[in-house]
Amino acid sequence: MASSFGVWDYVVFIAMLLVSAGIGVYYRFSGGKQKTNAEYLLADRNMSIWPVSFSLMASFMSAITLLGVSNENYQFGTQFVAINLSYGLATPIAAYLFLPVFFRLQACSAYEYLEKRFGKKTRLAASLAYTLQMILYMGIAVYAPALALQAVTGLDQAYSILAIGGICTFYSTIGGMKAVLFTDVFQSVLMFAAIYAVIICAAVKAGGLAPIWEAAQEGGRLEIWNFDPNPTTRHTWWTLTIGGMFTYLSLYAVNQTQVQRLKTCKNLRSAQKALWLNWPILSLLSLSTSFSGLAIYYFYRTCDPLRQGRIKVRDQTMPLFVVDAMGDLPGLPGLFVSGIFSASLSTVSAALNSLAAVTLEDYLKPLYQKVKRKPLPDLQSSFPTKVMAFLYGVICIAVAFLAQKMGGVLQASLTIFGVVGGPLFALFTMGMFTTRANQRGVITGLLVGLSFSLWIGFGQPRPPLKTLDFSVEDCSDFGGFNQTSLPLAMAQRAAEPRDDSDYFYLYRLSYLWFSVLGYLVTFIVGYGTSVLLRWRGAQGTERIYLDEQQTYLNTDLFSPPVARRMKQRLAKFIENGGDVRMTSLECTK
C-alpha cells in the first residue's frame, strides 16, 4: 500500500512526539525529580480531578478503541453502543463501595489490601495474575497502532511495533505518574481530533450526516434493541449491560492501573468526582468512534476493502479510509496517526507505570525485606522501579508480535480483561463483602476461576464470527475489483459452511460473559471452600480481627455499607456494658 504521508503529515506527527516527550522530560527534571516513589508512582497525591479523569479514559480506551469500535460498527452494527449504559451503572459501585477501602489503606499497590485481608500468598497470586493480564493487553495496545501505521505510512508492521514500543518504553521510563497524567490529557485531545477528522471528512463527502445515517440503515447497521436472552448471541442488551458492568468494575474498581491513578487525587471525594467525570468522557469517545464506523461504512458501502484485497484485516479499515479520503489534505493523515499513536502512548505508559509499582511493592520489597532483614529505603527504590518499567517495555514489544494471532483488537482486549479481571474482581469482593472468606479458600477459588476463564476464553475451535453483508458491486472508485483477491480463509468458509451447534457450547458463548462466569466460578468456589475449611477448623490464621480472641472485626478492611453494619453491632455491644479502646486496638469485656 502506497504511503499517503506528506511533509505536513510528518510535521504534525513529529510535533505530537516532541510535545509528549517534552512533558515527560519536564516532569523528570522538575519538582522532586522523581526521586521518591510517592512522586514517581503517585504524583505526590495532589492531582486535580480533570487530568485524572482524562487519564482514566486514556489508560484503556486507546488505539484499540479508535480502531476496534469503529470496525465493530462497520462490521457488526451499532448494538455495541449499549455498553455505555453499563459504564453508568457500574460507576457508583466502583466509587462508593470499593474505592473508599483503597483510600483508607493508602498503599501504592492495590494488592497490599489482599495481604492485610488474607495474607501474603493471596497478594502474590493476585499480583501475578494482574501482571499476566497487563502484559497481554500491552501487546495488543502496541499492535493496534502498528496496523494503522502500516496502512497510512506503508511502514512494515514489525518496524511499526519496534518504533511504537521503543518510544513508549523510553517515555514511560523517564516520566513519572505526573508526566503520564498530563500527557494523557494532551493525547486524549488528539484521540478526539482523529475521530472527528474522520467524521467531518466523511460528512463533507457525503453531503451531510443524514446520508451516512440512511446508508447505515439500508445496510442493516442500525441495531440497538436486541434483547435476545441467548448467551451465545455476541452482542445483546444483556451481554453488553451485564458483561460490560463486570468488565468495567474489574478495571475501574480493583485494577491496579486505575486505582493507582485515582489515588493521585488529594482525597477520596476528589477521586470519586474524577471517576464520575470519566464516564461522560469515556462515553463521548465511544459514541463518536461508533459513528465514525458508520461514516466509513458509507464510504465503502459498495466496495468492501477486505473483500477487494486492499487490506489484510478489518482493523485496518479506518486507516485505509484516511488514505483514500484524507490523503490529499495536508496534515490530516498526520493528525490521524498522531491520535492513534497518542492513544497507544497513553495506554502503554499507564501499564508500564502500574506494572513497575506492582513489581516494586509486591515482589522486590518483600524479597529485600526477607534477604536484608530491613525495609528497602524509599530513596533507593526509585531506580529499580524505572529499570522494571524498561524491562516491561521490552516484554511488551515481544508480546505485540504475538498479538497478530489474537483476532480483532477490540474483542481480543475485552477477552483478556474478562478472563483475568473477573476472577480478580471476585477476589476483592470476597475480601470486602464477606467475613468467612479466608486465604486457603480464596486462593483455591482464584486458581479454579482463572483456569476456567482461560479455558473458555481461548479454547479452540470456535465458530467464525457472523458479520453483516458487504458489497463489492461497484469498485470503480477504488481501482476495480479482482475476484481472485478474495481472502483464502473467507473463500474456504464460504465453501465449507459449518453449523454453530457443531462447536462446544462454552466456546460459542459471547466473549462478554467470560468476565461474569470467571467472577461467579471464583466466588462460588472460593467462598464455598472457605466455609468448608472453617467448618473443618482448617481455615488458618484470620486477619480480620483486632484482638486475639477474635471478637472485634477490623472494619477498615470492608466496604462502607458492610463496615457500617459491623459498627452498629459493635455499638449495641457497648450499650450493653462492653468497652472497646480502639486507639490501642485492645478489646476487653
GUDO-452781 format. One record per atom (N, C-alpha, C): x, y, z. Coordinates in steps of 0.1 Angstrom, whole numbers, plus 5000, padded with zeros to 4 digits. Example, Ala and Ser with C-alpha at 12.3 -4.5 7.8 and 13.67 -1.06 7.14 Angstrom:
<nodes>
513249435078;512349555078;513249675078;512849785071;513749895071;512950005079;
</nodes>
This chain:
<nodes>
500849885000;500050005000;500950125000;500650214991;501450334990;501250425002;502350495005;502350585016;501550715013;500750765022;500050885019;500551005028;501750975034;502351075043;503151175035;502751305037;503551415031;504351495041;504951605037;505751685046;504951735058;503751785056;502951845067;502451735077;502251615071;501851505080;503051465089;504251465084;505351435093;505551555103;505351675099;505451785108;504451775120;503151735117;502151715128;502551605137;503051495130;503351375138;504551395147;505551455142;506751485150;506551585161;505651685158;505251775168;504551705180;503751615177;503051535188;504051465196;505051395190;506051325197;506851415206;507251535201;508051625208;507351685220;506051715219;505251765230;505051655241;504751535236;504651425246;505951395253;507051385246;508351365252;508751485261;508451605256;508751725264;508051725278;506851685278;506151685291;506851585300;507151465295;507851375303;509151415308;509951485299;511351535303;511151645314;510151735312;509951845321;509751795335;508851695337;508551645350;509651555355;510451505346;511651435351;512651525358;512751645354;513751735359;513251855367;511951845371;511251955379;510751895392;510351975401;509851925414;510851845421;510451725426;511351635433;512251555424;512051575410;512851495400;512651345401;511451305405;511151165406;512051085414;512551135425;513551065433;512850975443;511551005446;510850915456;509650845449;509250735454;508150665448;506850735449;506650815460;505450885461;505250985449;506451045444;506351135433;506351055420;507150955419;507250875406;505950795403;505350735413;504250645411;502950705415;502850805424;501550865428;501451015427;502451075420;502351225417;502251305429;502851265440;502751325453;501351345459;500351265453;498951265458;498351405458;498651485448;498051625449;497451665435;496951565427;496451595414;495051645415;494651735405;493251775404;492451675396;491151685396;490251575390;490351575375;490551685368;490451685353;491551595347;492851615350;493851525344;493651385348;493251355360;492951215364;491851155356;490751235354;489651185346;490051145332;490751235325;491151205312;492151085312;492951075322;493950965322;493250835324;492150835332;491350715334;490750665321;490350755313;489750725300;490950675291;492050745290;493050715281;493850595284;493850555297;494550435301;494150305294;492750295291;492250175285;491550205271;490950315270;490250345257;491350405247;492150315242;493350365235;493150345220;494250315213;494150285199;493250165196;493150075206;492249965204;490750015202;490450125210;489050175208;488950245195;489850325191;489750405179;489650315167;490450205167;490350115155;489250005157;489149955169;488249845172;486849885172;486449995179;485050025180;484550075166;485350155159;484850195145;484650075136;485549975137;485449855129;484249775134;483949775147;482849695153;481549745146;481349875146;480149935140;480049915125;481249915118;481349895104;480949755100;481449655109;481349515106;480049455111;479649495123;478549425130;477349515133;477449645132;476349735135;476549805148;475549885152;475649975163;475249925177;474949795178;474449735191;475549765202;476749765199;477849785209;477749915217;477050015212;476850145219;476150125232;475350015233;474649995246;475549965258;476849935255;477749915266;477950045274;477650155269;477850285276;476950295288;475750225287;474850225299;475550155310;476250045307;476849965318;477950055325;478550145318;479550225325;478950315335;477750365332;477050455341;476550375354;476050255351;475550165362;476750125372;477850105366;479050055374;479750165381;479750285376;480450395382;480250415397;478950425402;478750445416;479150325425;479150205419;479650085426;481050095429;481850135418;483350145420;483650265429;482850375428;483250495435;482850485450;481750425454;481350425468;481450295475;481650185468;481750055475;483250005476;484050035466;485449985465;486450085468;486350205461;487450305462;487650345477;486650365485;486950415499;487950315507;487850185504;488750095511;490150115507;490450135494;491850165490;492350295495;491450395496;491950525502;492250515517;491550435524;491850405538;493150345539;493550255530;494750175530;495950265527;495850355517;496850455513;498150375510;498050265503;499250195498;499350215483;500550205478;500850225464;500250105455;500349985460;499849865453;498449835459;497449815450;496149775454;496149635460;497149555457;497149425462;497749415476;498249525481;498549525495;497349495504;496149545499;494949515506;494749365508;495049285498;494849145499;495749085509;496949135511;497749085522;497249115535;496749235537;496149275550;494849195553;494149165543;492849095545;493048945546;493948885537;494048735537;495448695540;496548755534;497848705537;498748735524;500048705526;501048735516;500848655503;500448525505;500248435493;499148485484;498048535490;496948595482;497448715474;498148795481;498648915474;499548885462;500448785464;501348745454;500648675442;499648595445;498848525434;498048635426;497448735433;496748835425;497648925417;498748965422;499649055415;500248985403;500548855404;501048775393;499948765382;498648745386;497548745376;497448875369;497548985377;497449115371;498649145361;499849105365;500949115356;500749045343;500248925343;499948855331;498948925323;497848975329;496849055322;497349175315;498149255322;498649375316;499649355305;500549255307;501549225296;500849185283;499749105284;499049065272;498349185266;497749275275;497049385270;497949485263;499149505269;500149605263;500549555249;500649425247;500949375234;499949415223;498649405227;497649445217;497649605216;497849675227;497949825226;498949875217;500049805216;501149845206;500849795192;500249675191;499949615178;498949695171;497949745178;496849825171;497349945163;498150035169;498650145161;499650105150;500249985152;501149935141;500349905129;499149855131;498249835119;497949965112;497650075120;497350205114;498650255106;499750255113;500950305106;501250235093;501050105093;501350025081;500450065070;499150095074;498150135063;498350275058;498750365067;498850505063;500250545058;501250495064;502650535060;503350425052;502750305051;503450205044;504550135051;504750175064;505750115072;505449975076;506349885075;506149745078;505649725093;504849635095;504249615109;505349595119;506449515116;507449485125;508249615129;508549695119;509149825122;508249915131;506949915127;506049995135;505949955150;505949815152;505849765166;507149815173;508349795167;509549835173;509649985176;509150065166;509150215168;508250255180;507050205179;506050245190;506450195203;506850065204;507250005217;508550075222;509450105214;510650175218;510450315224;509650395217;509350525221;508550525234;507550435235;506750415247;507550385259;508550295257;509350245268;510250365273;510850435264;511650555267;510850655275;509750685270;508850795276;508450755290;508050625291;507450575304;508450565314;509750535310;510750505320;511250635326;511350745318;511950865324;510850955330;509550935326;508551025332;507750955343;507451025353;506750965364;505250975362;504450955372;503050955371;502451095367;503051195373;502551335369;502751355354;503851315349;504051335334;503051255327;502851125331;501851045324;500451105324;500051165336;498751215337;498551335327;499451435328;499351555319;499551515304;500351425301;500451385287;499251315283;498551235292;497251175288;496251275284;496251395290;495251495286;495551545272;496751575269;497151615256;496851505246;497151385249;496951275239;495451245238;494651265248;493251245247;492651345237;493051475237;492651575228;492951525214;494151475211;494451425198;493651305194;493251215203;492351105200;491051155195;490451255202;489151305198;489351375184;490451445182;490751515170;490751415158;491451305160;491551205150;490151155146;489351125156;487951065153;487151175146;487151295151;486251395144;486751445131;488051425128;488651445115;488051345105;487851225109;487251115101;485851145098;485051185109;483651215108;483351335099;484151435101;483951565093;484251535079;485351475076;485751445062;484651355055;484151255062;483151175056;481851255054;481551335063;480251415062;480351515050;481551575048;481751665037;481551585024;482151465023;482051395010;480651335008;479951315019;478551255018;477551365016;477851495019;476951595018;476151615031;476651575042;475951595055;475951465063;475451465075;475351345083;474151255080;473151315074;471951235071;472151125061;472951145050;473151035041;473950925048;474850955057;475650855064;474650765072;473750825079;472750755087;471850675078;471350725067;470450655058;471250535052;472450545048;473250435042;473450325053;473650365065;473750265076;472450185078;471350265077;470050195079;469850095067;470150135055;469950055043;470849935044;472049945050;472949835051;472749745063;471749775071;471449695082;472349715094;472949835095;473949865105;473249915118;472049965117;471450035128;470649925137;471349865146;470749775155;471049815169;469949835178;470249875191;469349805201;468149755197;467149695206;467149545206;468349485206;468449335206;468449285221;467249225225;467149175238;467149025239;467848965229;467848815228;468548755241;467848665248;468448615260;469448505258;469648465246;470648355242;472048405245;472748345255;474148385258;475148365247;474848295237;475748275226;475648385215;474648465216;474448585208;475548685212;476348725202;477548805205;477248935213;476349015208;476049145214;474549155216;474049165228;472649205231;472749295243;471549355246;471449435258;471949365271;471749235271;472049165283;473649145284;474149095273;475649075273;476449205275;475949315269;476649445269;476449515283;475249505289;474949565301;475649485313;475349355314;475849275325;477349255323;477749205311;479149175308;479949305309;479349415303;480149535304;480349585318;479349575327;479449615341;480549545348;480649405346;481649335352;483049365347;483149385334;484449425328;484849565333;483949655334;484249795338;484649785353;483949715361;484249705375;485649635378;485949535369;487249475371;488349565367;488049675359;489049765355;489049885365;487949945367;487850075375;487650065390;487349945395;487149925409;488349865416;489049765409;490049695416;491349685408;491449735396;492649725388;493649815392;494949775394;496049855399;496249985390;496149975377;496350085369;495350205372;494150175374;493150275376;493150315391;493250225400;493350255414;494550345417;495650325411;496850405413;496550545408;495850565397;495550695392;494650765401;493650695406;492650765415;493350805428;494350735432;494950765445;495950885443;496150935431;496951055429;496151175433;494851165435;493951275439;494251315454;493851435457;494151485471;493351405482;492151365479;491351295489;490351205482;489551135490;488651035484;487551115476;487051225481;485951295474;486451335460;487651385459;488151425446;488251305437;488751195442;488851075434;487451025429;486451035437;485150995433;484651085422;484851215423;484451315413;485151275400;486451245401;487251215389;486651085382;486250995390;485650865384;484350895377;483450985384;482251025377;482451105364;483451195364;483751275353;484251185341;484951075345;485450985335;484350925326;483150905332;482050835325;481650915312;481251045313;480851115301;482051125291;483251145295;484451155286;484551015279;484450915286;484550775281;483450755270;482250785274;481150755265;481150845253;481550975254;481651055243;482651005233;483750955237;484750895228;484150765222;483550685230;482950565225;481850585214;480950675217;479850705208;480350775195;481350865197;481950935185;482650835176;483350745182;484050645174;483050545168;481950515174;480950435168;480350495156;480150625156;479550695145;480650705134;481850715137;482950715127;482950585119;482550475126;482450345119;481350345108;480250415111;479150435102;479550525090;480350625094;480850715083;481750645073;482550555079;483450475070;482650375062;481550325068;480750235060;480050305048;479650425050;479050505039;480050505027;481350525031;482350545021;482650415013;482550305020;482950175014;481750085012;480550135012;479350055012;479149974999;479750024988;479649944975;480949874972;482049884981;483249824978;484049794990;483749684997;484449655009;485949625007;486849705014;488249695011;488949555014;488349485024;488849345027;488549255016;487349255011;486949165000;487649204987;487949324986;488749374974;490249334975;490649304987;492049264989;493049374992;492449494995;493349614998;493949615012;493249545021;493749535035;493749385039;494549355050;494749225054;493749185065;493449285074;492449265085;491549385086;490349365091;489349475091;489749585100;490649565110;491049675119;491849775111;492149755099;492849855090;491949935082;490649915084;489649985076;489650135078;489750185091;489750325093;491050385088;492250325090;493450385084;493350395069;492750295063;492650295048;491750415044;490750435052;489850555049;490650685049;491550695058;492450815059;493250825046;493750715041;494550715029;493650765017;492450705016;491550725004;490850865005;490450905017;489551025017;490351145022;491451125029;492151245035;493551255030;493951165022;495351165017;495751295010;494851355004;495151474996;494951605004;494751595017;494551705026;495751715035;496751805033;497951805040;497751815055;498451735063;498351735077;497351645084;496251615077;495151535083;495551385085;496251325075;496751185078;497751195090;498551295091;499451315102;498751325115;497651405115;496751415127;496151285131;495651205122;495151085125;496150985131;497250975125;498350885130;498750935144;498851065146;499151125159;498151075170;496851085166;495851045175;495950895179;496150805169;496350665171;497650645180;498650705176;499950685183;499850735197;499150855199;498950905213;498250815221;497150755216;496350655223;497250545228;498150495220;499050385224;500050435234;500550555233;501550605242;500850615256;499650665257;499050685270;498750555277;498250455269;497950325274;499150255279;500250245271;501350175275;502150235286;502150375286;502850445297;502150415310;500850415310;500050385322;500350235327;500350145317;500550005321;501949985326;502950045320;504350025324;504550085338;503950195341;504050265354;503350175365;502250125362;501550045372;502249905374;502749845363;503449725365;504749745373;505449855371;506649885379;506249895393;505149965396;504649975410;504349845417;503649755409;503349625415;504649545417;505549555408;506849475409;507549525421;507649655423;508349705435;507749665448;506449695449;505749675461;505449535465;505149455455;504749315457;505849205456;506849245448;507949145446;509249195453;509749315449;511049355453;511149385467;510249465473;510249505487;510149385496;509249295494;509249175503;510449095502;511049075489;512349005488;513449075495;513549205494;514649285500;514449265516;513249275521;512949265535;513449125540;513149025532;513548885536;515048865536;515748915526;517148895525;517948985534;517649115534;518449215542;517949235556;516749175559;516149185573;515849335576;515549415566;515249555568;514449605556;513649715558;512849755546;513749835536;513349825523;514049905513;513850045514;514950125516;514850275517;514150335505;513250435507;512550495497;513450555486;514450625490;515350685480;516150585472;516250465476;516950365468;515950285459;514650305460;513650225453;513250285440;513550415437;513150475425;513950415413;515250395414;515950345403;515550205398;515350105408;514849975403;513449985397;512650075402;511350095396;511450135381;512350225378;512550265364;513050155356;513950075361;514549965354;513449865351;512549835360;511449745358;510549795347;510249935347;509449985336;510049965323;511349975322;512049955309;511949805305;512149715314;512149575311;510749535307;509749585313;508349555309;508049615295;508749725291;508549775278;509149675268;510249615271;510849515262;509949395260;509349355271;508449235271;507149275263;506749395264;505549445257;505749435242;506949475237;507249465223;507249325218;507749235226;507749085222;506249035221;505449075231;504049025230;503249085219;503649205215;502949275203;503049195191;504249125189;504349045177;503448915177;503148875190;502148765191;500748805190;500448935192;499048985192;498448975178;499248955168;498648945154;497848825153;497948725162;497248605161;495948595170;495648715176;494548715186;493248765180;493148795167;491948835161;491748985162;490449035161;490149175161;490649235175;491249355174;491849415186;490849445197;489649485193;488649515204;488249385212;487849285204;487349165211;488549095219;489749105213;490949045220;491249115233;491149245233;491449315245;490349295256;489149295252;488049275262;488049125267;488549035258;488648895263;489748885273;490848945271;491948945281;491449005294;490849125294;490349185306;489349095313;488449025305;487448945311;487948825318;488848745311;489248615317;490148635329;490848745330;491748765342;491048865352;490348965347;489649065355;488549005363;487748915358;486648865365;487048795378;487948695377;488448625389;489048725399;489848825395;490448925404;489449005411;488349045403;487249125409;486549045420;486348915417;485748825427;486648815440;487948815438;488848805450;488648925459;488649045453;488449165461;487049175467;486049125460;484649125465;484549035477;485148915477;485148825489;485848895501;486848965498;487549035509;486749145515;486149225507;485449355512;484049325516;483449215512;481949205515;481649075523;482648995526;482348875534;483348865546;482948805556;483848775568;484348635568;483748545561;484048405562;485148365552;485348445542;486448415532;487748415539;488548315536;489948305541;490948275530;492248285534;493248275523;493248145516;493148035523;493147905516;492047885506;490847935511;489647925502;489748015490;490148145492;490148235480;491248205470;492348155475;493448115465;492947995457;492247905463;491647795456;490647845445;489847935450;488847995440;489548065429;490548145432;491248215421;491848125411;492548025416;493147925406;492147855398;491047815404;490047745396;489347845386;489047965391;488448065383;489248105371;490548135373;491448165363;491548055352;491747935357;491847815348;490547805339;489447825346;488147815338;488047925328;488348045332;488248165324;489148155312;490448115314;491348105303;490947995293;490347885299;489847775290;488747825281;487747885287;486547925278;486948045270;487948125274;488348245267;489148225255;490048115256;491048095245;490947955239;490047875244;489947735239;489547735224;489947635217;489647625203;489047485200;488347465189;488047565178;486747645182;486647765176;485447845178;484747875165;483447895166;482747935153;483148065148;483248085135;483648215129;482548315132;483048445133;482048555136;481148575124;479948605127;478948625117;478848785115;479448825104;479348975101;478149005093;477849135092;476849185083;477349175068;476449195059;476849175045;477749295040;478649255031;479449355025;479349345010;479449465003;479249464989;480549494981;480649444969;481749484961;481249504947;479949554946;479249574934;479849684925;480449784932;481049894924;482349944931;483449894925;484749934930;485450024920;484750094912;485350174901;486150284907;485750334919;486550444925;487750394933;487950264934;489050214942;489850114934;490050144921;490950064913;490349924909;489049914908;488449794903;488349684913;487949564909;487849454918;488249324911;489149254917;489649124912;489149014921;488348924915;487748824924;488848734930;489948714924;491048634930;491648694942;491348824945;491848884957;491048854970;489948784968;489148744980;490048664989;490148695002;491048625011;490748475011;491748395011;491648255011;490748195022;490948245034;490248195046;488748225044;488448345038;487048375036;486348285026;487148255015;486648165005;486448025010;487347975019;487147845025;485947835033;485647945041;484447945050;483247945042;483248015030;482048025022;481847885015;482947815012;482747685006;482347575016;482747585028;482547485038;481847535050;480547565049;479747615060;479647505071;479647555083;479547455095;478647515105;477647445109;476647495119;477347515132;476847625139;477447665152;477247555162;476147475161;475847375171;476947265171;477747255161;478847155160;479947195169;480047315174;481047355183;480647345198;481647325206;481447315221;480747435226;479747415234;478847525238;479547635245;480447615254;481147725261;482047805251;482447745240;483247815230;482347905222;481047885223;480147965215;479548085223;479848095236;479348205244;479948335239;479148445241;479648575238;480848605247;481848665242;483148695249;482848785261;481748865261;481448945273;480948875285;480648745284;480248665295;481448605302;482648615296;483848555302;484148615316;484048745317;484248815330;483248775340;481948765336;480948725346;481148585351;481348495341;481548355345;482848335354;483848405350;485148395358;484848445372;484048555373;483748605387;482948505395;481848445389;480948355396;481748235400;482548175391;483248055395;484248075406;484948185405;485948225416;485248245429;484148325429;483448355441;482848225447;482148145439;481448025445;482447925450;483547905443;484547805447;485247865459;485647995458;486448055469;485748065482;484448115481;483648125493;483247995499;482847905490;482447765494;483547695501;484747705495;485947635501;486247695515;486147835516;486347895528;485447855539;484147845536;483147795546;483447655550;483747565540;484047425543;485347415552;486347495549;487547495557;487247545572;486447645573;486147695586;485347595594;484447525587;483647415594;484547305599;485647275591;486547175595;487647225604;487647355607;488647415616;490047425610;490047435596;491347445589;491447565581;490847675586;490847805578;492147875579;493047845589;494247915590;494148035599;495148125598;495148245606;494148345600;493348405609;492348505605;492948645606;492848735596;493448865597;492448975598;491148945600;490149045600;489849095614;490449045624;490149075638;491149175644;490749255654;491649345660;492249285673;491649175678;492049125691;492348975689;493148925698;493548775697;492348685700;491348735707;490148655710;489148645698;489548725687;488748725675;487248765678;487148875685;485848935689;485549055680;486449135677;486249265671;486849265657;486049295647;486449305633;487149435630;488149425621;488849555616;487949605604;487149705607;486149755597;486849825586;488149865587;488749925576;488949835564;488849705566;489049605555;487849585547;486749645551;485449615544;484849735538;483949705528;483249815521;482449895530;482250025528;481550115537;480150055542;479250005534;477949955539;478149845549;479149755545;479449635554;480049685567;480949775566;481649835578;480649905587;479649975581;478650045590;477849945598;477449835592;476649735599;477549665610;478749655607;479649595618;479749695630;479849825627;479949925637;478649935645;477549915638;476249915645;476149805655;476649685651;476649575660;477549595672;478749665669;479649695680;479049795689;478349895684;477749995692;476649925702;475949835697;474949765706;475649695717;476849635714;477649565724;478049665735;478549775731;479049875740;477949925749;476749945743;475549985751;475149885762;475549765759;475149655769;476349635779;477249725780;478249715790;479649685786;479849665773;481149635768;482049765767;483349745765;484249855765;485349825754;485549915745;486549895734;487450015733;488649995735;489650105734;490250095720;489650155710;490050135696;491450195693;491850295700;493150365697;494350265699;494250185709;495350095711;495049955706;493849935699;493449815693;493349705704;493049745716;492849645727;491349635730;490849515731;489449495733;489249415746;488349475754;488149405767;486649405770;486249305778;484849305783;484849325798;
</nodes>
